[in-house]
């Protein structure tokens, strides 16, 4: 799965998509990394204020990685203020 992420909401959607692809509920997705179901739900809904270490624990639980790269200037208009 590859998806552009440009806001907390799109990050949450990408995480939720991967979790469902792995056929995990929120409780099971967080269990191995000691994350509460409510925390997984909050991240998936795009809530602000998620700690970076919590985010990386959830990414690890779902076998996801984050790649940072410069964005193409032509993409700026459709991605919003972030």
N, CA, C and O atoms as CSV, one atom per row, in Angstrom:
chain,resi,resn,atom,element,x,y,z
A,1,UNK,N,N,0.841,-1.175,0.000
A,1,UNK,CA,C,0.000,0.000,0.000
A,1,UNK,C,C,0.889,1.242,0.000
A,1,UNK,O,O,1.842,1.331,0.775
A,2,UNK,N,N,0.583,2.166,-0.844
A,2,UNK,CA,C,1.280,3.444,-0.860
A,2,UNK,C,C,0.238,4.535,-0.969
A,2,UNK,O,O,-0.668,4.457,-1.798
A,3,UNK,N,N,0.366,5.550,-0.134
A,3,UNK,CA,C,-0.606,6.633,-0.131
A,3,UNK,C,C,0.087,7.916,0.295
A,3,UNK,O,O,0.921,7.909,1.201
A,4,UNK,N,N,-0.260,9.018,-0.360
A,4,UNK,CA,C,0.240,10.314,0.067
A,4,UNK,C,C,-0.498,10.712,1.330
A,4,UNK,O,O,-1.720,10.587,1.417
A,5,UNK,N,N,0.251,11.190,2.305
A,5,UNK,CA,C,-0.317,11.654,3.562
A,5,UNK,C,C,0.064,13.113,3.728
A,5,UNK,O,O,1.247,13.453,3.701
A,6,UNK,N,N,-0.921,13.975,3.897
A,6,UNK,CA,C,-0.652,15.396,3.998
A,6,UNK,C,C,-1.431,16.066,5.111
A,6,UNK,O,O,-1.476,17.294,5.188
A,7,UNK,N,N,-2.048,15.269,5.978
A,7,UNK,CA,C,-2.755,15.808,7.134
A,7,UNK,C,C,-2.984,14.680,8.137
A,7,UNK,O,O,-2.851,13.507,7.786
A,8,UNK,N,N,-3.322,15.016,9.366
A,8,UNK,CA,C,-3.635,13.961,10.338
A,8,UNK,C,C,-4.785,13.070,9.871
A,8,UNK,O,O,-4.785,11.867,10.133
A,9,UNK,N,N,-5.750,13.648,9.189
A,9,UNK,CA,C,-6.891,12.870,8.710
A,9,UNK,C,C,-6.477,11.836,7.656
A,9,UNK,O,O,-6.907,10.685,7.724
A,10,UNK,N,N,-5.649,12.234,6.687
A,10,UNK,CA,C,-5.234,11.273,5.662
A,10,UNK,C,C,-4.275,10.232,6.241
A,10,UNK,O,O,-4.234,9.096,5.767
A,11,UNK,N,N,-3.510,10.608,7.255
A,11,UNK,CA,C,-2.669,9.632,7.937
A,11,UNK,C,C,-3.544,8.594,8.627
A,11,UNK,O,O,-3.286,7.394,8.529
A,12,UNK,N,N,-4.571,9.052,9.318
A,12,UNK,CA,C,-5.499,8.139,9.976
A,12,UNK,C,C,-6.190,7.209,9.001
A,12,UNK,O,O,-6.376,6.026,9.290
A,13,UNK,N,N,-6.570,7.734,7.849
A,13,UNK,CA,C,-7.228,6.909,6.836
A,13,UNK,C,C,-6.283,5.835,6.304
A,13,UNK,O,O,-6.702,4.700,6.075
A,14,UNK,N,N,-5.018,6.182,6.108
A,14,UNK,CA,C,-4.037,5.210,5.614
A,14,UNK,C,C,-3.803,4.114,6.648
A,14,UNK,O,O,-3.700,2.937,6.300
A,15,UNK,N,N,-3.720,4.498,7.903
A,15,UNK,CA,C,-3.520,3.521,8.973
A,15,UNK,C,C,-4.726,2.598,9.076
A,15,UNK,O,O,-4.580,1.382,9.203
A,16,UNK,N,N,-5.900,3.173,9.021
A,16,UNK,CA,C,-7.121,2.360,9.097
A,16,UNK,C,C,-7.210,1.388,7.910
A,16,UNK,O,O,-7.590,0.230,8.085
A,17,UNK,N,N,-6.869,1.848,6.734
A,17,UNK,CA,C,-6.906,0.991,5.547
A,17,UNK,C,C,-5.962,-0.212,5.711
A,17,UNK,O,O,-6.323,-1.339,5.369
A,18,UNK,N,N,-4.769,0.031,6.230
A,18,UNK,CA,C,-3.812,-1.057,6.442
A,18,UNK,C,C,-4.302,-2.016,7.530
A,18,UNK,O,O,-4.177,-3.233,7.394
A,19,UNK,N,N,-4.852,-1.469,8.594
A,19,UNK,CA,C,-5.367,-2.322,9.664
A,19,UNK,C,C,-6.450,-3.247,9.145
A,19,UNK,O,O,-6.455,-4.441,9.447
A,20,UNK,N,N,-7.364,-2.697,8.365
A,20,UNK,CA,C,-8.451,-3.518,7.812
A,20,UNK,C,C,-7.923,-4.524,6.798
A,20,UNK,O,O,-8.435,-5.640,6.719
A,21,UNK,N,N,-6.920,-4.156,6.029
A,21,UNK,CA,C,-6.332,-5.086,5.066
A,21,UNK,C,C,-5.699,-6.272,5.787
A,21,UNK,O,O,-5.661,-7.382,5.257
A,22,UNK,N,N,-5.204,-6.030,6.994
A,22,UNK,CA,C,-4.618,-7.105,7.794
A,22,UNK,C,C,-5.673,-7.850,8.618
A,22,UNK,O,O,-5.356,-8.759,9.385
A,23,UNK,N,N,-6.944,-7.439,8.439
A,23,UNK,CA,C,-8.076,-8.068,9.133
A,23,UNK,C,C,-7.919,-8.012,10.654
A,23,UNK,O,O,-8.166,-8.991,11.359
A,24,UNK,N,N,-7.500,-6.836,11.140
A,24,UNK,CA,C,-7.353,-6.608,12.570
A,24,UNK,C,C,-8.388,-5.599,13.042
A,24,UNK,O,O,-8.708,-4.649,12.328
A,25,UNK,N,N,-8.911,-5.806,14.250
A,25,UNK,CA,C,-9.723,-4.748,14.832
A,25,UNK,C,C,-8.771,-3.799,15.566
A,25,UNK,O,O,-7.580,-4.085,15.689
A,26,UNK,N,N,-9.291,-2.683,16.046
A,26,UNK,CA,C,-8.430,-1.685,16.675
A,26,UNK,C,C,-7.742,-2.234,17.926
A,26,UNK,O,O,-6.575,-1.930,18.176
A,27,UNK,N,N,-8.441,-3.021,18.690
A,27,UNK,CA,C,-7.859,-3.603,19.908
A,27,UNK,C,C,-6.658,-4.473,19.559
A,27,UNK,O,O,-5.587,-4.321,20.149
A,28,UNK,N,N,-6.829,-5.380,18.607
A,28,UNK,CA,C,-5.752,-6.297,18.236
A,28,UNK,C,C,-4.580,-5.577,17.575
A,28,UNK,O,O,-3.431,-5.981,17.750
A,29,UNK,N,N,-4.856,-4.519,16.821
A,29,UNK,CA,C,-3.779,-3.764,16.169
A,29,UNK,C,C,-2.853,-3.121,17.199
A,29,UNK,O,O,-1.641,-3.062,16.993
A,30,UNK,N,N,-3.409,-2.648,18.290
A,30,UNK,CA,C,-2.605,-1.979,19.299
A,30,UNK,C,C,-2.036,-2.882,20.373
A,30,UNK,O,O,-1.105,-2.502,21.085
A,31,UNK,N,N,-2.588,-4.067,20.491
A,31,UNK,CA,C,-2.258,-4.962,21.605
A,31,UNK,C,C,-0.758,-5.260,21.739
A,31,UNK,O,O,-0.213,-5.134,22.835
A,32,UNK,N,N,-0.095,-5.641,20.678
A,32,UNK,CA,C,1.313,-6.035,20.738
A,32,UNK,C,C,2.215,-4.885,21.192
A,32,UNK,O,O,3.271,-5.118,21.780
A,33,UNK,N,N,1.798,-3.652,20.921
A,33,UNK,CA,C,2.619,-2.491,21.272
A,33,UNK,C,C,2.021,-1.699,22.428
A,33,UNK,O,O,2.357,-0.535,22.645
A,34,UNK,N,N,1.121,-2.361,23.170
A,34,UNK,CA,C,0.517,-1.792,24.375
A,34,UNK,C,C,-0.180,-0.455,24.111
A,34,UNK,O,O,-0.045,0.497,24.879
A,35,UNK,N,N,-0.928,-0.410,23.009
A,35,UNK,CA,C,-1.749,0.757,22.697
A,35,UNK,C,C,-3.202,0.404,22.958
A,35,UNK,O,O,-3.666,-0.675,22.589
A,36,UNK,N,N,-3.911,1.314,23.594
A,36,UNK,CA,C,-5.328,1.094,23.869
A,36,UNK,C,C,-6.140,1.239,22.579
A,36,UNK,O,O,-5.740,1.942,21.651
A,37,UNK,N,N,-7.271,0.568,22.544
A,37,UNK,CA,C,-8.181,0.669,21.397
A,37,UNK,C,C,-8.559,2.129,21.161
A,37,UNK,O,O,-8.639,2.572,20.016
A,38,UNK,N,N,-8.791,2.878,22.241
A,38,UNK,CA,C,-9.173,4.288,22.111
A,38,UNK,C,C,-8.065,5.110,21.452
A,38,UNK,O,O,-8.349,6.061,20.723
A,39,UNK,N,N,-6.823,4.755,21.700
A,39,UNK,CA,C,-5.691,5.453,21.081
A,39,UNK,C,C,-5.651,5.180,19.583
A,39,UNK,O,O,-5.455,6.097,18.785
A,40,UNK,N,N,-5.835,3.929,19.205
A,40,UNK,CA,C,-5.863,3.573,17.778
A,40,UNK,C,C,-7.015,4.303,17.097
A,40,UNK,O,O,-6.847,4.838,16.002
A,41,UNK,N,N,-8.172,4.328,17.731
A,41,UNK,CA,C,-9.336,5.016,17.180
A,41,UNK,C,C,-9.061,6.505,16.986
A,41,UNK,O,O,-9.418,7.082,15.958
A,42,UNK,N,N,-8.428,7.116,17.971
A,42,UNK,CA,C,-8.104,8.540,17.909
A,42,UNK,C,C,-7.176,8.844,16.733
A,42,UNK,O,O,-7.395,9.808,15.999
A,43,UNK,N,N,-6.150,8.029,16.559
A,43,UNK,CA,C,-5.206,8.227,15.451
A,43,UNK,C,C,-5.917,8.051,14.117
A,43,UNK,O,O,-5.722,8.843,13.195
A,44,UNK,N,N,-6.740,7.014,14.015
A,44,UNK,CA,C,-7.455,6.753,12.755
A,44,UNK,C,C,-8.443,7.864,12.411
A,44,UNK,O,O,-8.729,8.095,11.236
A,45,UNK,N,N,-8.961,8.550,13.419
A,45,UNK,CA,C,-9.920,9.626,13.140
A,45,UNK,C,C,-9.229,10.952,12.825
A,45,UNK,O,O,-9.890,11.941,12.507
A,46,UNK,N,N,-7.890,10.970,12.915
A,46,UNK,CA,C,-7.143,12.171,12.554
A,46,UNK,C,C,-7.045,13.188,13.675
A,46,UNK,O,O,-6.795,14.368,13.430
A,47,UNK,N,N,-7.240,12.731,14.912
A,47,UNK,CA,C,-7.174,13.651,16.048
A,47,UNK,C,C,-5.778,14.268,16.156
A,47,UNK,O,O,-4.769,13.611,15.895
A,48,UNK,N,N,-5.746,15.519,16.540
A,48,UNK,CA,C,-4.478,16.211,16.731
A,48,UNK,C,C,-3.889,15.831,18.089
A,48,UNK,O,O,-4.624,15.439,18.995
A,49,UNK,N,N,-2.595,15.942,18.230
A,49,UNK,CA,C,-1.953,15.751,19.516
A,49,UNK,C,C,-1.415,14.362,19.783
A,49,UNK,O,O,-1.036,14.063,20.915
A,50,UNK,N,N,-1.370,13.504,18.777
A,50,UNK,CA,C,-0.809,12.175,18.972
A,50,UNK,C,C,0.701,12.291,19.156
A,50,UNK,O,O,1.379,12.977,18.392
A,51,UNK,N,N,1.209,11.623,20.164
A,51,UNK,CA,C,2.657,11.626,20.388
A,51,UNK,C,C,3.336,10.865,19.256
A,51,UNK,O,O,2.817,9.862,18.768
A,52,UNK,N,N,4.489,11.352,18.852
A,52,UNK,CA,C,5.207,10.748,17.731
A,52,UNK,C,C,5.615,9.313,18.042
A,52,UNK,O,O,5.581,8.464,17.151
A,53,UNK,N,N,6.000,9.021,19.283
A,53,UNK,CA,C,6.382,7.653,19.610
A,53,UNK,C,C,5.179,6.716,19.555
A,53,UNK,O,O,5.318,5.547,19.196
A,54,UNK,N,N,4.016,7.217,19.902
A,54,UNK,CA,C,2.792,6.413,19.801
A,54,UNK,C,C,2.487,6.118,18.341
A,54,UNK,O,O,2.130,4.992,17.994
A,55,UNK,N,N,2.625,7.115,17.491
A,55,UNK,CA,C,2.399,6.929,16.067
A,55,UNK,C,C,3.341,5.872,15.499
A,55,UNK,O,O,2.909,5.001,14.744
A,56,UNK,N,N,4.603,5.940,15.850
A,56,UNK,CA,C,5.564,4.967,15.327
A,56,UNK,C,C,5.312,3.563,15.867
A,56,UNK,O,O,5.572,2.582,15.170
A,57,UNK,N,N,4.815,3.451,17.082
A,57,UNK,CA,C,4.461,2.129,17.604
A,57,UNK,C,C,3.309,1.529,16.806
A,57,UNK,O,O,3.317,0.336,16.506
A,58,UNK,N,N,2.320,2.350,16.460
A,58,UNK,CA,C,1.199,1.846,15.658
A,58,UNK,C,C,1.656,1.501,14.241
A,58,UNK,O,O,1.237,0.480,13.695
A,59,UNK,N,N,2.500,2.326,13.643
A,59,UNK,CA,C,3.030,2.011,12.316
A,59,UNK,C,C,3.765,0.677,12.336
A,59,UNK,O,O,3.610,-0.135,11.424
A,60,UNK,N,N,4.566,0.451,13.372
A,60,UNK,CA,C,5.302,-0.811,13.500
A,60,UNK,C,C,4.335,-1.985,13.647
A,60,UNK,O,O,4.550,-3.048,13.064
A,61,UNK,N,N,3.281,-1.791,14.421
A,61,UNK,CA,C,2.303,-2.864,14.630
A,61,UNK,C,C,1.636,-3.280,13.329
A,61,UNK,O,O,1.232,-4.432,13.174
A,62,UNK,N,N,1.521,-2.348,12.399
A,62,UNK,CA,C,0.844,-2.614,11.124
A,62,UNK,C,C,1.829,-2.838,9.975
A,62,UNK,O,O,1.427,-2.880,8.812
A,63,UNK,N,N,3.101,-2.981,10.295
A,63,UNK,CA,C,4.144,-3.189,9.281
A,63,UNK,C,C,4.175,-2.059,8.249
A,63,UNK,O,O,4.307,-2.297,7.049
A,64,UNK,N,N,4.052,-0.835,8.744
A,64,UNK,CA,C,4.127,0.340,7.888
A,64,UNK,C,C,5.414,1.093,8.179
A,64,UNK,O,O,5.991,0.962,9.258
A,65,UNK,N,N,5.856,1.878,7.215
A,65,UNK,CA,C,7.009,2.743,7.411
A,65,UNK,C,C,6.692,4.120,6.871
A,65,UNK,O,O,5.822,4.281,6.016
A,66,UNK,N,N,7.405,5.112,7.377
A,66,UNK,CA,C,7.197,6.485,6.935
A,66,UNK,C,C,8.404,6.906,6.107
A,66,UNK,O,O,9.549,6.667,6.490
A,67,UNK,N,N,8.136,7.524,4.985
A,67,UNK,CA,C,9.190,8.041,4.114
A,67,UNK,C,C,8.958,9.542,3.970
A,67,UNK,O,O,7.850,9.976,3.657
A,68,UNK,N,N,9.988,10.319,4.196
A,68,UNK,CA,C,9.903,11.767,4.070
A,68,UNK,C,C,10.664,12.170,2.809
A,68,UNK,O,O,11.814,11.779,2.608
A,69,UNK,N,N,10.004,12.952,1.972
A,69,UNK,CA,C,10.660,13.432,0.762
A,69,UNK,C,C,10.119,14.807,0.414
A,69,UNK,O,O,9.060,15.203,0.901
A,70,UNK,N,N,10.828,15.523,-0.410
A,70,UNK,CA,C,10.345,16.827,-0.874
A,70,UNK,C,C,9.124,16.624,-1.730
A,70,UNK,O,O,9.042,15.673,-2.508
A,71,UNK,N,N,8.163,17.535,-1.581
A,71,UNK,CA,C,6.962,17.388,-2.392
A,71,UNK,C,C,7.090,18.167,-3.695
A,71,UNK,O,O,7.822,19.152,-3.789
A,72,UNK,N,N,6.370,17.702,-4.672
A,72,UNK,CA,C,6.340,18.326,-5.983
A,72,UNK,C,C,5.493,19.598,-5.874
A,72,UNK,O,O,4.373,19.553,-5.365
A,73,UNK,N,N,6.010,20.707,-6.340
A,73,UNK,CA,C,5.286,21.977,-6.263
A,73,UNK,C,C,3.921,21.917,-6.939
A,73,UNK,O,O,3.006,22.624,-6.518
A,74,UNK,N,N,3.759,21.107,-7.957
A,74,UNK,CA,C,2.469,21.025,-8.650
A,74,UNK,C,C,1.398,20.351,-7.785
A,74,UNK,O,O,0.208,20.464,-8.080
A,75,UNK,N,N,1.805,19.658,-6.731
A,75,UNK,CA,C,0.858,18.995,-5.842
A,75,UNK,C,C,0.312,19.917,-4.766
A,75,UNK,O,O,-0.673,19.564,-4.118
A,76,UNK,N,N,0.899,21.063,-4.551
A,76,UNK,CA,C,0.541,21.918,-3.419
A,76,UNK,C,C,-0.913,22.346,-3.388
A,76,UNK,O,O,-1.506,22.370,-2.310
A,77,UNK,N,N,-1.505,22.680,-4.499
A,77,UNK,CA,C,-2.863,23.203,-4.520
A,77,UNK,C,C,-3.890,22.200,-4.000
A,77,UNK,O,O,-4.825,22.587,-3.299
A,78,UNK,N,N,-3.735,20.954,-4.322
A,78,UNK,CA,C,-4.730,19.966,-3.919
A,78,UNK,C,C,-4.520,19.410,-2.519
A,78,UNK,O,O,-5.377,18.673,-2.031
A,79,UNK,N,N,-3.433,19.726,-1.865
A,79,UNK,CA,C,-3.128,19.135,-0.570
A,79,UNK,C,C,-3.510,20.023,0.604
A,79,UNK,O,O,-3.370,19.594,1.749
A,80,UNK,N,N,-3.981,21.230,0.374
A,80,UNK,CA,C,-4.432,22.076,1.464
A,80,UNK,C,C,-3.309,22.806,2.179
A,80,UNK,O,O,-2.186,22.904,1.684
A,81,UNK,N,N,-3.637,23.304,3.336
A,81,UNK,CA,C,-2.730,24.181,4.092
A,81,UNK,C,C,-1.581,23.447,4.745
A,81,UNK,O,O,-0.585,24.081,5.092
A,82,UNK,N,N,-1.670,22.155,4.929
A,82,UNK,CA,C,-0.616,21.440,5.637
A,82,UNK,C,C,0.633,21.480,4.796
A,82,UNK,O,O,1.663,20.936,5.194
